[in-house]
């Protein structure tokens, strides 16, 4: 696999499609795929294969087509919701492999679960996809750095656009904490000219 064509495995592409379809329905997803000329890529992703063929370009165009079809604000909200739904499907596929669904993990203190979950989650992307994630942890915050990001691949924008990743992390934190809500905000995005995409997570829950 060449670095010039970074990809997700087909089954991870399918997880994104399932999460998006849950939010906008089959007809909505079909419209988004048609707008982005993504029908062939989506058909290929409908599998359990670990083969990395679901390109970053396809993921980025899927995200961009949401905004084009539903408007920037509507597309952003839908992408956040799709990210949250995507986590649910991803947990079903990868949770046991990461050890996140084991009772011993569920009984750990929240601070330990946040640390362990962030490292494990980043490792999943770094090992099984061409996405590159680096976690930086401080006393009160976690910085989720996406060094090579599929969501804004080859895009330019005035503001952050990686809303699906924000939604994914929101739901991951909600699940890890047993139902608490955390502040999760993208503070840097390659699409607007930043060196990398960075998502700021506050360790103290809002509720």
N, C-alpha and C positions, 0 to 999 in steps of 0.2 A: 504494500500500500504506500503510495507516494505521499510525501508531506504536502504536495501541491493539491491533493484531493482528500482532505480530512473527512472522516465519516464516523457515524454511529453504526453499531451492529443493527441488522434488520429488526431484531426483536425489540430493541430499544426505540427504534423509529416507530414500531407498531404501538408501543406503550404511549408515545406522544400522540399518535393518531387516535387511540382509544380515549385518552384524556380529553382531547379536543372535541371528539365526537360526543362525549358525554355532556359537554357544555353547550354545544351549538346544534346537536342533532346530526343525523346522517345527511339530510339535505343541505344543511349549513356547511358541513365538512365537504360535501361534494362540490358546493359552490366555491369554497375557498381553494380546493385542489384544482378546480378548473381555471380559476382566475390566475393561479400561480403556475399553470401548466405542469402540475405535479401528479397527475393521475398515474403515470407509469412508475414513478418513484414510490408512490403510496402502495401500489399493487405489489411491488417487489418487497416492500417492508412488511406486508401482512404474513409474517412467518415467525417461527421461533429460532431462526438461524442466528448464530453469532458472527456471521460474515459481515464485515464492515463495508456496506454499500449504500447506506442511507446518508447522503452527503450533507455536509454543513450548508452547502448552497440550498439544498432542498428544505432544510430546517429553517433557515433564514427566510426563504421565500414563503414558507407556510406562515410564519409569524407576520411578515409584511403584508401578505394577502388578507389576513385577519383585519389589519388596520385599514386596508383599502376598501374592504367590503363593508365594515361596520363603522368606519370613521376612526380617527386616532384615539379618542377617548373610549369609545365602545370597544375597539380592538384591544386596547390596553386592559380594560376590565375583563374581557373574555380570556385574554392570555393569562392573566393572574389566576382566574378560575380554572383554566385548562391546566396550569401548572400544579394547582392543588389536586385536581383529579388525577393528573399524571403520577403524582407521588403514590397514590393509592394502588395503581396498577404496577408501579415499579416496586413497591414494597412486597406485593404478592410474588413477583418474579425473583427479586434479589434479597429480600429481607432475611431469610434463613441463612443464606450464604454469608451475609455480613454479620450474622449473630445478633441482629437488632430485635428479633422477635423472640429471643430466648428469655425465659422468666428471670434468670439471673441478671440480665441486662436491664429489664424493666424495673427491677428493685433497686438499682443504683441511685445515688443522690442525683438531683437534677444537674448540678454542675458537671458531674462526671459523665452523665449521659450526653450533655451538650458537647463536651470535649471529644468523647469517644465517637459519637454520632457524626460529628463534623469530619473527623479524620477518616472514618470508615467510608463515609459518603464520597469524600474527595477521592479516596483510593479506588472506589468503584469506577468513577469516570476516568481516572488516570490509567487504570489497568485495562478496562474493557472498551474504551472509546479513544478517539483522537483528540478529545477535549482535554485541556490541561488546567487543573485546579490546584491552587496553593492556599492553604489555610494559615492565617496569622491570628493568634489569640492573645488578648489582653485581659486585664482584670475584669472589665465590665463589657467588653465587646469581642466579637469575632469578625474578622475580615475574610470574606470568601472571594478570593481573587481568581477570576477565570482568565488564564493567560492566553488561551486559544478558544474563542467562544463561537459556537455554532449559531446562536440566536441572532447575532448582529453581523454575521459573516458577509463581508463586502457591502455593508450598508453604511450610509451616512445619515446623520440626524442631528437636530439641535439639542436633543436630550437623550437620556437613557432609554433603551428600547428592549432590554432583556427581561420583560415582564414575566414570561413563563418561568424563568429561573427564580425570580422573586417569589412567585406563587408556590413553586416546588419547595423552596426552603421554608416558607410560611407554614405549609402543611406538615413538613418534616418536623419542625419545632413543635407544632401543635400536638402531633402524635407522640414525639419523644417525651413531652412534658405531661402527657395525660390530659390535654385539653386546655392548656394555657396559650394565650396570644402574645406574640413577641413583635417588636418593631423590626421590620426587615426593609431595607431601602437600598436601591442601587445608587451609589454615589459617584461612580465613574463608569464610562462606557466607551468602548473602542469606536463605536459608530459615530460618536461626537468628537473624536480626535484624541481621547485619552489613551494612555499606553496600554491599558488593560481594562477589563470590566471588573468592578469591585462592588460587592454587596456587603453592606454594614448590618450586622446583627447585634442587637442589644441583648445581653445575657439575662437581664431582669425582665420578667414578663410584665406586660401591661395589665393583664387580668389573670 
